Amino acid sequence: MRLEQLQAFLSVAETGSFQQAARKCGITQSTISRQIQGLETDLGIPLFHRSTQAKLTVAGERFLPRAQRICQEWQNASEELAELLAGKQPELCVAAIHSVCAHYLPPVLQQFCRDYPQVQLRVTALGSDRALKVLKDGLIDLAIVMNNRFLTTSPEMVVESLYQEPIEILMAAGHPLAEYPQVSWSELIRYPQVVFKDGYGMQRLVQERFSRQGATLQAVMELNTLDAFRGVVRQGELIALLPQSALVEARFDPTLAVRPIGTKAGTSGLAEDLSLTRQVVLVTTRDRLKIPPIKHFCQLVRELGLPQFAQAIQSSETSINPQSLYELAHSCI
């Protein structure tokens, strides 16, 4: 059964004539006749009485409303997909890690709302692994996260590197490590740490580095918000390894201190770089990049996000409270 057969059936049923149906469809009468015959063969029963007027049989009467619904559903689906390709999608769903929400996305969201006021933005702060899983499940349109090659290697995934940033150490202002201008790994591994919860790329990154160093990570607490990290670390001896963009507010808090991870002398006498960095990527799927609002959002991420991000981590005057992201997204609805 083919769609043109159903359309031919509806035309003959409406006009009561094979000849008039052919004119209406812009094809020959013989073509209409072949389509109806093919449909009747597929169904195994005649649909019309062939006389001076094409009149529906009992089977034709039963089949008519179902054929109408099938053709209407096809038309609705075609119109909906055409609107999607024309950029008329009702919403765009984004998941991003917390620091991206705080410093990278606000200018992107603001410009996108101006460019596509009819598209409702839905922005969620998630850990990297969780964001990539909901992307694969089709629950969001794109993710801005730390890369996890185990979750992004499938052919339909598109991964674009946005930036790399150093990982630094957050501690209380009175912590013993605050005496050093930079902290070596031999000193760092002696202290218990606060880490991100399972499912966050930062926990995986830190665990992998400790394993490569042959050290044991003393993870005594798991958290998932930057405010919680600052509050816990401020209390005493716990430290945290966090990306530079997550430490903007902490740098201007007198109760906290931020230190880089240091270097050590190598066997050749040259300094060995033991710094730790993370890579942040934009991830979506190839089919979504064909949809204009999603394609435009990705372009804005490339053009507007990085300058704002660089400015935010260099100046306290441009630091943005993470709550502003949700307030901005809400104002765009």
URJO-V785465 format. One record per backbone hydrogen bond with DSSP energy under -1.0 kcal/mol. NH is the residue of the N-H (numbers start at 1). CO is the residue of the C=O. E is the energy in kcal/mol with one decimal. If there is no record, write none. Layout:
BEGIN
NH;CO;E
NH;CO;E
END
This chain:
BEGIN
6;2;-1.6
7;3;-2.5
8;4;-2.1
9;5;-2.4
10;6;-2.4
11;7;-1.9
12;8;-2.3
13;9;-2.5
14;10;-2.1
15;11;-2.3
16;12;-2.7
21;17;-2.0
22;18;-2.0
23;19;-1.9
24;20;-2.4
25;21;-2.1
26;22;-1.1
27;22;-2.2
32;28;-1.9
33;29;-2.5
34;30;-2.3
35;31;-2.3
36;32;-2.3
37;33;-2.6
38;34;-2.6
39;35;-2.1
40;36;-2.6
41;37;-2.3
42;38;-2.2
43;39;-2.3
44;40;-2.0
45;40;-1.2
49;55;-3.7
54;16;-2.2
55;49;-1.5
57;47;-2.1
61;57;-2.4
62;58;-2.0
63;59;-2.3
64;60;-2.0
67;63;-2.4
68;64;-2.3
69;65;-2.0
70;66;-2.4
71;67;-2.4
72;68;-2.3
73;69;-2.6
74;70;-2.1
75;71;-2.2
76;72;-2.7
77;73;-2.7
78;74;-2.5
79;75;-2.5
80;76;-2.4
81;77;-2.3
82;78;-2.2
83;79;-2.2
84;80;-1.9
85;81;-2.4
86;82;-1.2
87;84;-1.5
88;83;-3.4
92;120;-2.4
94;122;-3.0
95;142;-1.9
96;124;-2.2
97;144;-1.8
101;97;-2.0
102;98;-1.9
103;99;-2.3
104;100;-1.8
105;100;-2.4
109;105;-2.8
110;106;-2.2
111;107;-2.0
112;108;-2.5
113;109;-2.4
114;110;-1.2
115;111;-2.2
116;112;-3.1
119;116;-1.7
120;90;-2.6
122;92;-2.6
124;94;-2.3
126;96;-1.9
129;199;-1.3
130;199;-1.1
131;127;-2.6
132;128;-2.3
133;129;-1.8
134;130;-2.1
135;131;-1.7
136;132;-2.1
137;133;-1.6
138;135;-1.5
139;134;-2.6
141;93;-2.7
142;93;-1.3
143;283;-2.7
144;95;-2.1
145;281;-1.9
147;279;-1.2
151;148;-2.3
157;154;-1.7
158;284;-3.1
160;282;-2.6
162;280;-2.8
163;280;-1.4
165;278;-1.9
167;276;-3.5
168;242;-3.0
169;259;-3.1
170;240;-3.3
171;257;-2.5
173;255;-2.4
175;172;-1.9
178;175;-1.7
179;176;-1.4
180;177;-1.6
183;260;-2.6
188;184;-2.6
189;185;-2.4
190;187;-1.2
191;188;-1.6
193;218;-3.5
194;239;-2.7
195;221;-2.7
197;223;-1.5
200;197;-1.6
204;200;-1.3
205;201;-2.5
206;202;-2.5
207;203;-2.5
208;204;-2.3
209;205;-2.0
210;206;-2.4
211;207;-2.1
212;208;-2.2
213;209;-1.9
214;211;-1.2
215;210;-2.8
219;217;-1.6
220;193;-2.0
223;195;-2.5
229;225;-1.8
230;226;-2.3
231;227;-2.4
232;228;-2.5
233;229;-2.6
234;230;-1.9
235;232;-1.5
236;233;-1.2
239;192;-1.8
240;170;-1.8
242;168;-2.5
244;166;-2.0
246;243;-1.6
247;244;-1.7
251;247;-1.7
252;249;-1.2
253;250;-1.6
256;253;-2.0
257;171;-3.0
259;169;-2.2
262;183;-3.4
264;272;-1.6
266;270;-3.3
269;266;-1.4
272;264;-4.6
278;165;-2.3
280;163;-2.8
281;145;-3.4
282;160;-3.0
283;143;-3.1
284;158;-1.9
286;156;-2.3
289;285;-1.4
290;287;-1.1
291;288;-1.8
295;291;-2.5
296;292;-2.7
297;293;-2.3
298;294;-2.2
299;295;-1.8
300;296;-2.3
301;297;-2.1
302;298;-1.7
303;299;-2.2
304;300;-3.2
308;304;-1.4
309;305;-2.5
310;306;-2.8
311;307;-2.0
312;308;-2.4
313;309;-1.8
315;311;-1.3
324;321;-2.2
325;322;-1.4
327;323;-2.0
328;324;-2.6
329;325;-2.8
330;326;-2.4
331;327;-1.8
332;328;-1.1
333;330;-1.1
END
